[in-house]
Amino acid sequence: MNQQAKIDIRHSTCPHDCPSACALDVEVIDGSTIGRVRGSKQQTYTAGVVCAKVARYAERIHHPDRLMHPMRRTGAKGSGQFARISWDEALDEIADRFNAAEREFGAESVWPYYYAGTMGLVMRDGINRLAHVKKYSRFYSTICANVARVGFAIGTGKIAGVDPREMGVSDLVVIWGTNPVNTQVNVMTHAMRARKERGARIAAVDIYNNDTMKQADIKIVLRPGTDGAFACGVMHVLFREGFADRAYMERYTDCPAELEAHLATRTPEWASSICGVPVAEIEAFARLVGQTKRSFFRLGYGFTRSRNGAAQMHAALCIPAVTGAWQYEGGGAFFNNFALWKFNESIIEGHDAIDHSTRVLDQSKIGRILTGDAEALHGGPPVKAMLIQNTNPVTVAPEQALVRRGFAREDLFMAVHEQFMTETAQMADIVLPATMFMEHDDLYYGGGHQHISVGAKLIEPPGECRSNHWVLQGLGRRLNAVHPGFEMTPRELIDATLKKSGHGDIATLEADLWRDLQPDFRTAHYLDGFGHADKKFHFKADWAHPPFGRLMGEFEKMPALPDHWTIIEEADEAHPFRLATSPSRSFLNTSFNETPSSQAREGAPSVMIHPADAASLGIADGDAVTLGNDRGETTLTAKLFEGLRRGVLIAESIQPNKAHIGGRGINTLTGAEAVAPIGGAAFHDNKVWMKKAAVSANPAV
């Protein structure tokens, strides 16, 4: 008789770089295998819904191509030639090479590099403890969130907004600059609930008719980098036609009269000439917002990944302050709840060991740093050794031509701790096999909601996979990096962090499963004042004094009042198209690139082109096309698509370089100039030329 498998339902939290941080119910089969993964109905934001990528997580965690043991490079860099070695050999060699670099070039020649392959605090941020204790070059995170965060906080005074579950009781949900059907599906759960239960309308403001816009009632298609102009045109109408709540603004905002005078010339006609949205659509949207008290603005990251991104976030955020929507349940704005967590990561990151004289290197400028750019290196020594965890810069970082040249240096020693043989791992000298989130303990928060949780280890890792923390402990011993954090288990680090943060202990949080930190209505809606010292919402942004971060870029040129800032990389005669590299539905950055179901859904790298633009260049659907600018060029497949403005190109997903015809990926075209006021990467802000390529078929990947 066949014995039936024992299936237990265990709880966890999705660790991937997504604001939803979904609460998960996970099937554990016979204590060793993962089965179905579902969104938990017990957590009210996830509400039983999870994206298809994570629902199929068994496909990823039990993938036959997972890295299983440490390896040393035996051939040329990038050749993929490696030989198996032991963990002791691997860690000994890394420590020896780090020490050699330090002896010859100083401690700052070593640069630990990471990002958000996991959002768990222990496994993501522990690498900073090694950098701080050893006085290695420190890491300034710029590739994702800085621009959006500062644009929101410059208005509200802190990074927190209305309870996102209030979308479900709104009468108008405005989804602006984000494509949640692809990137954070739970937004749609609550927006659709409002439509079903209240007859609410959903508006989408974006640069193409994406999967979210296809489900919206109102569709606003802009040119990239022009959201500020559209927002100003909308606010002009709100003031002109009596929809501005003057009593609210007088009590809660800093300079409503000055804003109104400023907007007098920002007419819908002016806005239309910049953003491409017809005047009638601007006016109709403004009237709908003005007439709907319960208007919920769900603002995203996408429209901030531009050289004027912080100003664009601030401009959009000003609209509900003009209408007074913050006063009402289901009204106001939300971007992220970062201010709620108040996690004290001093033990995880080793804050007591920070030497503030040690240089801080910009994550986004890794290409310039590794090719010896003196400004990017802050005049210090070259980077000679690296440990990379949780990220794949050889595919995702801007200025890929420089990045790949830097990683090809024979004098650069690199150890990569990874789950799969990514394009970054292929360039490594030492490759280390990493655990996945169900194979270790960690602490999580939801940027898109208000819950914190412990994600417990559910199964043993395969082969010789080891956690990030385990690797840091092993290196710490070999490098004589002394700190209490290296002596603690992940659970002990979680417990200490929770206690230092005022969140109790690990056992209590585990008993809660997903703890709801949502503040009361008055606090979340800023009815007792906004987060600035004067308790006002700031229409006038003080960009020279941001609430956090390091001043970078041309911050002194930023417009104080909402406006269209013309710093974007405008199309010109030599580069007549504007390119944005938007997220796909089945990949998450480069996570899930390796799973067969995601690969099948996404297909080969492609670019969306307006049919009229394609016709003008003799390009047919399915043709190979080459895009280029001063940074390089890439070749991919044309996809004719009417749902965007003329002169705009959209390339969804970050596919491996090798998947592109010619082997050069989409980020070959993206720049690494610092986005004001505190740094960032302008992934959706690129001018390019386009031509039909000689080849027509994509090579097998």
C-alpha positions as CSV (number, residue, x, y, z in Angstrom):
1,M,0.0,0.0,0.0
2,N,1.3,3.4,-0.9
3,Q,1.9,5.6,2.1
4,Q,0.2,9.0,1.8
5,A,2.5,12.0,2.1
6,K,2.2,14.1,5.2
7,I,1.4,17.7,4.4
8,D,1.7,20.4,7.0
9,I,0.6,24.0,6.5
10,R,3.3,26.4,7.8
11,H,3.4,30.2,7.7
12,S,6.0,32.5,6.2
13,T,6.4,35.9,4.5
14,C,7.5,36.5,0.9
15,P,11.0,38.0,1.1
16,H,11.3,39.3,-2.5
17,D,11.8,42.9,-3.5
18,C,8.1,43.8,-3.6
19,P,6.1,46.1,-1.3
20,S,3.4,43.5,-0.8
21,A,5.6,41.2,1.4
22,C,2.8,38.7,1.2
23,A,1.7,36.5,4.1
24,L,2.0,32.9,3.0
25,D,0.5,29.6,3.8
26,V,3.1,27.0,2.7
27,E,2.6,23.3,2.2
28,V,5.5,21.4,3.7
29,I,5.5,17.8,2.4
30,D,7.0,15.1,4.7
31,G,9.0,17.8,6.4
32,S,11.4,18.3,3.5
33,T,9.6,19.4,0.3
34,I,7.6,22.5,-0.6
35,G,4.3,22.1,-2.3
36,R,1.6,24.7,-3.0
37,V,2.1,28.3,-1.7
38,R,-1.0,30.4,-1.1
39,G,-1.7,33.9,0.2
40,S,-2.9,33.8,3.8
41,K,-6.4,34.9,4.5
42,Q,-5.4,35.5,8.1
43,Q,-3.5,38.7,7.2
44,T,-5.9,41.4,6.1
45,Y,-3.7,43.0,3.5
46,T,-2.6,39.9,1.7
47,A,-6.3,38.7,2.0
48,G,-5.6,35.3,0.5
49,V,-4.1,36.5,-2.7
50,V,-0.5,35.9,-3.9
51,C,1.2,36.5,-7.3
52,A,1.6,33.5,-9.7
53,K,5.4,33.7,-9.3
54,V,5.3,32.9,-5.6
55,A,2.4,30.5,-5.9
56,R,4.7,28.3,-8.0
57,Y,7.7,28.7,-5.6
58,A,8.2,24.9,-5.4
59,E,9.4,25.3,-9.0
60,R,12.2,27.7,-7.8
61,I,13.2,26.2,-4.5
62,H,13.5,22.7,-5.9
63,H,15.0,23.8,-9.2
64,P,17.6,21.3,-10.6
65,D,20.0,24.2,-11.5
66,R,20.4,25.5,-7.9
67,L,23.9,26.0,-6.8
68,M,24.8,23.2,-4.3
69,H,28.4,23.6,-3.3
70,P,31.2,26.1,-3.3
71,M,33.3,26.5,-6.4
72,R,36.5,28.2,-7.6
73,R,37.0,29.6,-11.1
74,T,39.3,27.6,-13.2
75,G,39.0,29.3,-16.6
76,A,38.8,32.9,-17.8
77,K,36.4,35.3,-16.1
78,G,32.9,34.7,-17.5
79,S,33.9,31.3,-19.0
80,G,31.7,29.4,-16.6
81,Q,34.5,27.0,-15.8
82,F,34.5,26.2,-12.1
83,A,35.8,23.4,-9.9
84,R,34.1,22.2,-6.6
85,I,35.9,23.1,-3.4
86,S,35.1,22.8,0.3
87,W,33.5,25.6,2.4
88,D,36.8,25.9,4.4
89,E,38.8,26.4,1.2
90,A,36.3,28.9,-0.1
91,L,36.2,31.0,3.0
92,D,39.9,30.8,3.6
93,E,40.6,32.1,0.1
94,I,38.1,34.9,0.4
95,A,39.7,36.0,3.7
96,D,43.2,35.7,2.3
97,R,42.3,37.9,-0.7
98,F,40.5,40.5,1.4
99,N,43.5,40.7,3.7
100,A,45.9,41.0,0.8
101,A,43.9,43.8,-0.8
102,E,43.8,45.6,2.6
103,R,47.6,45.3,3.1
104,E,48.4,46.7,-0.3
105,F,45.7,49.2,-0.9
106,G,44.0,49.8,2.4
107,A,40.8,48.5,3.9
108,E,38.6,50.7,1.6
109,S,39.8,48.6,-1.4
110,V,37.3,45.9,-0.2
111,W,33.7,46.7,-1.0
112,P,30.9,44.4,0.3
113,Y,28.0,44.8,-2.1
114,Y,24.4,43.7,-1.8
115,Y,20.7,44.6,-2.3
116,A,17.2,43.3,-2.0
117,G,17.3,39.7,-3.3
118,T,15.8,39.1,0.1
119,M,14.1,41.8,2.2
120,G,14.7,40.0,5.4
121,L,16.7,42.2,7.8
122,V,19.2,39.6,9.0
123,M,20.1,38.1,5.6
124,R,20.0,41.4,3.7
125,D,21.7,43.9,6.0
126,G,24.1,41.7,8.0
127,I,26.8,42.3,5.3
128,N,27.0,45.9,6.6
129,R,28.3,44.6,9.9
130,L,31.3,43.1,8.2
131,A,32.0,46.4,6.3
132,H,31.7,48.5,9.4
133,V,33.8,46.3,11.7
134,K,36.6,46.0,9.1
135,K,36.4,49.6,7.9
136,Y,35.8,48.4,4.3
137,S,34.1,50.8,1.9
138,R,30.6,51.4,2.9
139,F,27.5,51.0,0.7
140,Y,25.0,53.7,-0.3
141,S,21.8,52.2,-1.6
142,T,20.5,54.2,-4.5
143,I,19.2,51.8,-7.1
144,C,15.5,51.7,-6.1
145,A,13.8,53.6,-3.3
146,N,15.6,56.9,-2.6
147,V,13.9,59.1,-5.1
148,A,10.4,58.0,-4.3
149,R,10.9,58.1,-0.6
150,V,12.3,61.7,-0.5
151,G,9.6,62.9,-2.9
152,F,6.9,61.7,-0.6
153,A,8.5,62.7,2.7
154,I,9.3,66.2,1.5
155,G,5.5,66.8,1.4
156,T,4.2,64.8,4.3
157,G,7.2,65.0,6.6
158,K,7.5,61.2,7.0
159,I,7.2,58.1,4.9
160,A,3.7,56.9,5.9
161,G,0.3,57.3,4.6
162,V,-3.3,56.2,4.8
163,D,-4.0,52.5,5.7
164,P,-3.7,50.8,2.2
165,R,-6.7,48.6,3.1
166,E,-8.8,51.8,2.9
167,M,-8.6,51.4,-0.9
168,G,-11.4,49.0,-0.3
169,V,-13.7,51.8,1.0
170,S,-12.7,54.5,-1.5
171,D,-14.9,55.9,-4.2
172,L,-12.0,56.6,-6.6
173,V,-8.7,54.7,-6.5
174,V,-5.9,56.5,-8.5
175,I,-3.1,54.1,-9.2
176,W,-0.2,56.3,-10.3
177,G,3.2,55.3,-11.6
178,T,2.9,51.7,-10.7
179,N,1.7,48.5,-12.3
180,P,0.4,46.4,-9.4
181,V,-1.0,43.7,-11.6
182,N,2.7,42.9,-12.4
183,T,4.4,44.1,-9.3
184,Q,2.1,44.1,-6.2
185,V,-1.1,42.3,-6.8
186,N,-2.7,43.0,-3.5
187,V,-3.3,46.6,-4.5
188,M,-5.7,45.3,-7.0
189,T,-7.4,43.1,-4.4
190,H,-8.5,46.1,-2.4
191,A,-9.2,48.4,-5.4
192,M,-11.4,45.7,-7.0
193,R,-13.2,45.3,-3.7
194,A,-14.1,49.0,-3.7
195,R,-15.4,48.7,-7.3
196,K,-17.5,45.6,-6.5
197,E,-18.9,46.8,-3.1
198,R,-19.1,50.5,-3.7
199,G,-19.2,51.1,-7.4
200,A,-15.8,52.8,-7.1
201,R,-13.9,53.8,-10.1
202,I,-10.3,52.9,-10.8
203,A,-8.0,55.4,-12.5
204,A,-4.5,54.4,-13.8
205,V,-1.9,57.1,-14.6
206,D,1.1,55.6,-16.4
207,I,3.2,55.7,-19.6
208,Y,1.6,52.8,-21.4
209,N,-1.5,50.6,-21.4
210,N,-0.1,48.0,-19.1
211,D,-1.9,45.2,-17.4
212,T,-3.2,47.5,-14.6
213,M,-4.5,50.1,-17.0
214,K,-6.3,47.4,-18.9
215,Q,-8.4,46.9,-15.7
216,A,-9.0,50.6,-15.0
217,D,-12.0,52.7,-15.8
218,I,-10.0,55.8,-16.4
219,K,-6.8,55.5,-18.4
220,I,-4.2,58.4,-18.5
221,V,-1.3,57.7,-20.8
222,L,1.6,60.1,-20.3
223,R,5.0,60.6,-21.9
224,P,7.8,59.4,-19.6
225,G,9.0,62.0,-17.1
226,T,6.0,64.4,-17.5
227,D,3.9,63.4,-14.4
228,G,4.7,66.7,-12.8
229,A,3.2,68.6,-15.7
230,F,0.1,66.5,-15.7
231,A,-0.3,67.0,-11.9
232,C,0.0,70.8,-12.2
233,G,-2.6,70.9,-15.0
234,V,-5.0,68.9,-12.8
235,M,-4.4,71.2,-9.8
236,H,-4.9,74.3,-12.0
237,V,-8.4,73.0,-12.8
238,L,-9.1,72.2,-9.2
239,F,-8.4,75.8,-8.2
240,R,-10.0,77.3,-11.3
241,E,-13.3,75.4,-10.9
242,G,-13.7,75.6,-7.2
243,F,-12.8,72.0,-6.2
244,A,-9.9,73.1,-4.0
245,D,-10.7,72.8,-0.3
246,R,-9.5,76.2,0.9
247,A,-10.5,75.6,4.5
248,Y,-8.5,72.4,4.6
249,M,-5.5,74.0,3.0
250,E,-5.6,77.0,5.3
251,R,-5.4,74.7,8.3
252,Y,-3.1,71.9,7.1
253,T,-0.8,73.2,4.3
254,D,2.0,75.7,4.2
255,C,1.4,78.1,1.2
256,P,-1.9,77.5,-0.6
257,A,-2.1,81.1,-2.0
258,E,1.4,80.9,-3.4
259,L,0.6,77.5,-4.9
260,E,-2.5,78.8,-6.6
261,A,-0.7,81.8,-8.0
262,H,2.1,79.6,-9.3
263,L,-0.4,77.2,-11.0
264,A,-2.2,80.1,-12.8
265,T,0.1,79.6,-15.8
266,R,0.2,75.8,-15.5
267,T,-3.0,75.3,-17.6
268,P,-4.2,72.1,-19.1
269,E,-3.1,73.4,-22.4
270,W,0.4,73.9,-21.0
271,A,0.4,70.5,-19.4
272,S,-0.9,68.8,-22.5
273,S,1.9,70.1,-24.6
274,I,4.4,68.4,-22.3
275,C,2.7,65.2,-21.2
276,G,0.8,64.4,-24.3
277,V,-2.6,63.9,-22.5
278,P,-5.4,65.8,-24.3
279,V,-6.8,68.8,-22.6
280,A,-10.2,67.3,-22.2
281,E,-8.8,64.2,-20.4
282,I,-6.8,66.4,-18.0
283,E,-9.9,68.4,-17.2
284,A,-12.2,65.4,-16.9
285,F,-9.7,63.7,-14.5
286,A,-9.4,66.8,-12.4
287,R,-13.2,67.2,-12.1
288,L,-13.6,63.5,-11.1
289,V,-11.0,63.9,-8.4
290,G,-12.5,67.2,-7.3
291,Q,-16.0,65.8,-7.1
292,T,-14.9,62.6,-5.3
293,K,-14.1,63.2,-1.6
294,R,-12.9,59.6,-1.0
295,S,-10.1,59.7,-3.6
296,F,-7.3,57.4,-2.7
297,F,-3.9,58.1,-4.4
298,R,-1.8,54.9,-4.5
299,L,1.5,56.2,-5.7
300,G,4.3,53.9,-6.9
301,Y,8.0,53.8,-7.6
302,G,7.9,53.6,-11.4
303,F,7.3,57.3,-12.2
304,T,10.1,58.3,-9.8
305,R,12.8,56.4,-11.7
306,S,13.5,59.5,-13.7
307,R,15.9,62.4,-13.3
308,N,13.0,64.5,-12.1
309,G,11.4,61.6,-10.1
310,A,11.4,63.2,-6.7
311,A,9.7,66.3,-8.0
312,Q,7.2,64.1,-9.8
313,M,6.3,62.2,-6.7
314,H,5.8,65.5,-4.7
315,A,3.7,67.0,-7.5
316,A,1.3,64.0,-7.6
317,L,1.2,63.9,-3.8
318,C,0.0,67.6,-3.7
319,I,-3.3,66.8,-5.4
320,P,-5.1,65.2,-2.4
321,A,-3.8,68.0,-0.2
322,V,-5.5,70.5,-2.6
323,T,-8.8,68.6,-2.5
324,G,-8.6,67.8,1.2
325,A,-9.1,64.1,0.5
326,W,-6.9,63.3,3.5
327,Q,-9.9,64.1,5.8
328,Y,-12.0,61.2,4.6
329,E,-11.9,57.4,5.1
330,G,-10.8,56.0,1.7
331,G,-9.1,59.3,0.8
332,G,-5.6,60.7,0.9
333,A,-2.4,59.0,-0.3
334,F,-0.2,56.1,0.3
335,F,3.3,55.1,-1.0
336,N,5.1,53.2,1.7
337,N,5.0,52.7,5.4
338,F,8.7,52.9,6.2
339,A,8.2,55.2,9.2
340,L,6.1,52.7,11.0
341,W,8.7,50.0,11.6
342,K,11.3,51.9,13.6
343,F,13.6,48.8,13.5
344,N,16.8,49.3,15.4
345,E,19.3,47.3,13.3
346,S,22.3,48.3,15.3
347,I,23.3,44.7,16.1
348,I,22.5,43.3,12.7
349,E,24.5,46.1,10.9
350,G,27.1,46.8,13.6
351,H,26.3,50.5,14.0
352,D,28.6,50.9,17.0
353,A,31.6,50.0,14.6
354,I,30.9,52.6,12.0
355,D,33.8,54.9,11.2
356,H,32.2,57.9,9.5
357,S,35.5,58.8,7.8
358,T,35.3,55.6,5.7
359,R,34.1,56.4,2.2
360,V,30.6,55.5,1.0
361,L,30.3,54.2,-2.5
362,D,27.2,54.7,-4.6
363,Q,25.5,51.3,-5.5
364,S,24.3,52.6,-8.9
365,K,27.8,53.8,-10.0
366,I,29.3,50.3,-9.7
367,G,30.4,50.4,-13.4
368,R,32.3,53.7,-12.9
369,I,33.7,52.5,-9.6
370,L,35.1,49.2,-11.0
371,T,36.6,51.0,-14.1
372,G,38.5,53.4,-11.9
373,D,36.5,56.6,-12.1
374,A,38.2,58.9,-9.6
375,E,35.1,60.9,-8.8
376,A,33.0,57.7,-8.2
377,L,35.8,56.4,-6.0
378,H,35.9,59.7,-4.0
379,G,39.6,60.0,-4.8
380,G,40.4,56.8,-2.8
381,P,41.9,53.5,-3.7
382,P,40.6,51.2,-6.4
383,V,38.2,48.4,-5.4
384,K,40.2,45.2,-5.5
385,A,38.0,42.7,-3.7
386,M,34.2,42.2,-3.3
387,L,31.7,40.0,-1.6
388,I,28.3,40.1,-3.3
389,Q,25.0,38.9,-1.8
390,N,21.4,39.3,-2.8
391,T,21.9,41.1,-6.1
392,N,23.0,40.6,-9.7
393,P,24.7,43.8,-10.9
394,V,26.1,42.3,-14.1
395,T,22.5,42.3,-15.3
396,V,20.6,44.9,-13.3
397,A,23.0,47.8,-12.7
398,P,23.0,50.8,-15.0
399,E,25.7,51.5,-17.6
400,Q,26.2,47.8,-18.3
401,A,29.1,48.4,-20.7
402,L,31.1,49.8,-17.8
403,V,29.8,47.2,-15.4
404,R,30.9,44.3,-17.5
405,R,34.3,45.8,-18.2
406,G,34.8,46.3,-14.5
407,F,33.9,42.8,-13.6
408,A,36.2,41.4,-16.3
409,R,39.2,42.9,-14.5
410,E,41.7,40.1,-13.7
411,D,43.0,42.2,-10.7
412,L,39.5,42.3,-9.1
413,F,38.8,39.4,-6.7
414,M,35.1,38.6,-6.4
415,A,33.1,36.2,-4.3
416,V,29.4,35.8,-5.1
417,H,27.0,34.1,-2.7
418,E,24.0,33.1,-4.9
419,Q,21.2,30.6,-5.4
420,F,21.7,30.2,-9.2
421,M,24.6,30.7,-11.6
422,T,23.6,34.3,-12.5
423,E,25.6,36.5,-14.9
424,T,27.3,38.0,-11.9
425,A,28.2,34.6,-10.4
426,Q,29.6,33.6,-13.8
427,M,32.2,36.4,-13.4
428,A,33.2,35.4,-9.9
429,D,36.4,33.9,-8.6
430,I,34.6,32.1,-5.8
431,V,30.9,31.1,-6.0
432,L,29.1,30.1,-2.8
433,P,25.7,28.4,-2.7
434,A,22.9,30.3,-0.8
435,T,19.8,29.3,1.0
436,M,16.3,30.5,0.0
437,F,13.9,32.1,2.5
438,M,12.1,28.9,3.5
439,E,15.5,27.5,4.5
440,H,16.5,30.1,7.2
441,D,15.0,32.3,9.8
442,D,14.5,36.1,9.2
443,L,12.6,39.2,10.1
444,Y,10.3,41.0,7.6
445,Y,8.2,44.1,7.2
446,G,5.8,45.1,4.4
447,G,6.6,48.4,2.7
448,G,3.2,48.3,1.0
449,H,1.2,47.7,4.2
450,Q,1.7,47.7,8.0
451,H,2.6,44.3,9.1
452,I,5.9,42.8,10.6
453,S,6.6,39.1,10.9
454,V,9.1,36.4,11.6
455,G,9.7,34.1,8.6
456,A,10.8,30.8,10.2
457,K,12.9,28.1,8.6
458,L,10.6,25.5,7.2
459,I,12.9,22.9,5.6
460,E,16.6,22.1,5.5
461,P,18.5,23.5,2.6
462,P,19.8,21.2,-0.2
463,G,23.4,20.2,-0.7
464,E,25.8,22.6,0.9
465,C,23.7,25.7,0.7
466,R,24.4,28.1,3.6
467,S,22.7,31.3,4.7
468,N,24.1,34.8,4.3
469,H,24.6,35.0,8.1
470,W,26.5,31.8,8.2
471,V,28.9,33.0,5.5
472,L,29.4,36.3,7.4
473,Q,30.1,34.4,10.6
474,G,32.7,32.3,8.8
475,L,34.4,35.3,7.2
476,G,34.2,37.2,10.5
477,R,36.3,34.5,12.3
478,R,38.9,34.4,9.5
479,L,39.1,38.2,9.2
480,N,39.3,38.8,13.0
481,A,36.1,40.9,12.7
482,V,34.9,41.0,16.3
483,H,31.3,42.0,17.0
484,P,28.5,40.4,19.1
485,G,26.4,40.1,15.9
486,F,28.8,37.5,14.5
487,E,28.3,35.3,17.6
488,M,24.6,35.2,17.5
489,T,22.2,32.9,15.6
490,P,19.6,34.4,13.3
491,R,16.9,33.9,15.8
492,E,19.0,35.6,18.5
493,L,19.6,38.6,16.1
494,I,15.8,38.8,15.4
495,D,15.0,38.6,19.1
496,A,17.6,41.3,20.0
497,T,16.4,43.6,17.2
498,L,12.8,43.3,18.2
499,K,13.6,44.1,21.8
500,K,15.8,47.1,20.9
501,S,13.0,48.3,18.6
502,G,10.2,48.1,21.2
503,H,8.5,45.2,19.5
504,G,8.7,42.6,22.2
505,D,10.5,39.3,21.6
506,I,10.6,36.8,18.9
507,A,8.3,34.3,20.5
508,T,5.5,36.9,20.9
509,L,5.8,38.0,17.3
510,E,5.8,34.4,16.1
511,A,2.6,33.9,18.0
512,D,1.1,37.0,16.3
513,L,2.1,35.6,12.9
514,W,1.8,39.0,11.1
515,R,1.6,41.9,13.6
516,D,-0.5,44.9,12.4
517,L,1.2,48.2,13.3
518,Q,-1.4,50.4,11.6
519,P,-1.8,53.7,13.6
520,D,-5.2,55.1,14.4
521,F,-7.2,57.0,11.7
522,R,-6.3,60.5,12.9
523,T,-2.6,59.7,12.8
524,A,-2.7,57.9,9.4
525,H,-4.6,60.8,7.9
526,Y,-2.5,63.5,9.5
527,L,-5.6,65.1,11.1
528,D,-3.4,66.2,14.1
529,G,-0.8,67.6,11.7
530,F,1.7,66.3,9.2
531,G,5.2,65.1,10.0
532,H,7.1,68.4,9.6
533,A,8.0,70.6,12.6
534,D,5.3,73.1,11.6
535,K,2.7,70.2,11.3
536,K,1.9,71.4,7.7
537,F,1.8,69.6,4.4
538,H,4.5,71.3,2.4
539,F,3.6,72.4,-1.1
540,K,6.9,74.2,-1.1
541,A,9.7,71.6,-1.0
542,D,13.0,72.3,0.7
543,W,15.1,70.0,-1.4
544,A,18.4,71.3,0.0
545,H,17.4,69.9,3.4
546,P,15.9,66.5,2.8
547,P,14.8,64.5,5.9
548,F,17.3,61.8,5.2
549,G,20.0,60.7,2.7
550,R,23.1,62.4,1.2
551,L,22.7,65.4,-1.1
552,M,23.6,64.4,-4.6
553,G,22.8,65.6,-8.1
554,E,21.6,69.1,-9.1
555,F,19.3,69.5,-6.0
556,E,19.8,73.3,-6.1
557,K,18.0,73.5,-9.4
558,M,14.9,71.5,-8.3
559,P,11.6,73.4,-8.4
560,A,10.3,74.3,-4.9
561,L,6.6,74.3,-5.9
562,P,5.1,71.5,-8.0
563,D,6.2,71.8,-11.6
564,H,7.6,70.0,-14.6
565,W,11.4,69.9,-14.1
566,T,13.1,69.8,-17.5
567,I,16.2,67.8,-16.4
568,I,15.0,64.6,-18.0
569,E,16.9,63.1,-20.9
570,E,14.7,64.5,-23.7
571,A,14.6,63.0,-27.1
572,D,16.6,64.8,-29.7
573,E,17.3,64.6,-33.4
574,A,20.0,61.9,-32.9
575,H,17.9,60.0,-30.3
576,P,14.2,60.5,-31.3
577,F,12.8,58.0,-28.8
578,R,12.3,57.9,-25.0
579,L,12.8,54.4,-23.5
580,A,11.5,53.1,-20.2
581,T,12.4,49.7,-18.8
582,S,9.3,48.6,-16.9
583,P,8.8,45.5,-14.7
584,S,7.3,42.4,-16.2
585,R,4.7,40.1,-14.7
586,S,6.7,36.9,-14.4
587,F,10.2,38.2,-13.4
588,L,11.0,40.3,-10.4
589,N,14.2,42.1,-11.4
590,T,16.2,39.0,-12.2
591,S,14.6,36.7,-9.7
592,F,12.5,34.0,-11.4
593,N,14.5,34.4,-14.6
594,E,15.4,30.8,-14.1
595,T,12.0,29.2,-13.6
596,P,10.5,27.5,-16.7
597,S,6.9,28.9,-16.2
598,S,8.2,32.5,-16.0
599,Q,10.5,32.0,-19.0
600,A,7.6,30.6,-21.0
601,R,5.3,33.5,-20.2
602,E,7.8,36.3,-20.9
603,G,9.5,34.8,-24.0
604,A,12.4,36.6,-25.7
605,P,13.3,40.2,-24.9
606,S,11.1,42.6,-26.8
607,V,10.3,46.3,-27.0
608,M,6.9,47.9,-27.5
609,I,6.8,50.3,-30.4
610,H,3.8,52.5,-31.6
611,P,2.8,51.2,-35.0
612,A,3.2,54.6,-36.6
613,D,6.8,54.8,-35.3
614,A,7.5,51.3,-36.5
615,A,6.1,52.1,-40.0
616,S,8.2,55.2,-40.3
617,L,11.3,53.0,-39.9
618,G,10.1,50.0,-41.9
619,I,9.8,47.8,-38.8
620,A,7.3,45.0,-38.7
621,D,6.0,43.1,-35.7
622,G,8.6,40.5,-34.8
623,D,11.5,42.2,-36.5
624,A,14.8,42.4,-34.7
625,V,15.5,46.0,-33.8
626,T,18.6,47.7,-32.3
627,L,18.3,50.5,-29.8
628,G,21.3,52.7,-28.9
629,N,22.7,55.8,-27.3
630,D,26.0,57.1,-26.1
631,R,26.2,54.3,-23.5
632,G,25.9,51.4,-26.0
633,E,23.3,49.4,-27.8
634,T,21.1,46.3,-27.5
635,T,19.1,44.3,-30.0
636,L,15.7,42.7,-29.2
637,T,12.4,41.9,-30.9
638,A,9.8,44.5,-32.0
639,K,6.3,44.3,-30.5
640,L,3.9,46.7,-32.2
641,F,1.6,48.2,-29.6
642,E,-0.8,51.1,-29.8
643,G,-1.1,51.7,-26.0
644,L,1.6,54.3,-25.7
645,R,2.4,57.8,-27.0
646,R,4.3,58.3,-30.2
647,G,8.1,58.5,-29.6
648,V,7.9,56.2,-26.5
649,L,9.4,52.7,-26.2
650,I,8.7,50.2,-23.4
651,A,10.9,47.2,-22.7
652,E,9.3,45.1,-20.0
653,S,11.5,42.9,-17.7
654,I,15.2,42.6,-17.0
655,Q,16.2,39.6,-19.1
656,P,19.8,38.2,-18.9
657,N,22.3,39.9,-21.2
658,K,22.7,36.6,-22.9
659,A,19.0,36.5,-23.8
660,H,19.4,39.5,-26.0
661,I,20.5,39.2,-29.6
662,G,24.2,40.1,-29.4
663,G,24.4,39.5,-25.7
664,R,24.0,43.1,-24.5
665,G,21.0,43.6,-22.1
666,I,18.6,46.5,-21.8
667,N,20.6,48.2,-19.0
668,T,23.3,48.9,-21.4
669,L,21.2,52.0,-22.3
670,T,20.5,53.3,-18.8
671,G,22.6,55.9,-17.1
672,A,24.1,56.2,-13.6
673,E,24.0,59.9,-13.0
674,A,22.9,60.7,-9.5
675,V,19.3,61.7,-9.3
676,A,18.7,64.7,-7.1
677,P,18.3,65.3,-4.2
678,I,19.8,62.2,-2.5
679,G,20.8,59.9,-5.4
680,G,19.0,57.2,-7.3
681,A,18.9,55.5,-10.7
682,A,16.9,56.9,-13.7
683,F,16.0,53.5,-15.3
684,H,12.9,54.9,-17.1
685,D,14.6,58.1,-18.4
686,N,16.6,57.3,-21.5
687,K,16.9,58.8,-25.0
688,V,17.7,56.3,-27.7
689,W,17.8,55.8,-31.5
690,M,16.2,52.8,-33.1
691,K,16.8,50.9,-36.3
692,K,15.9,47.6,-37.9
693,A,18.5,45.1,-37.2
694,A,20.1,42.7,-39.7
695,V,19.2,39.6,-37.8
696,S,15.6,38.4,-37.2
697,A,15.9,35.5,-34.8
698,N,16.8,35.3,-31.2
699,P,19.6,32.8,-30.3
700,A,18.7,29.9,-28.0
701,V,19.2,30.8,-24.4
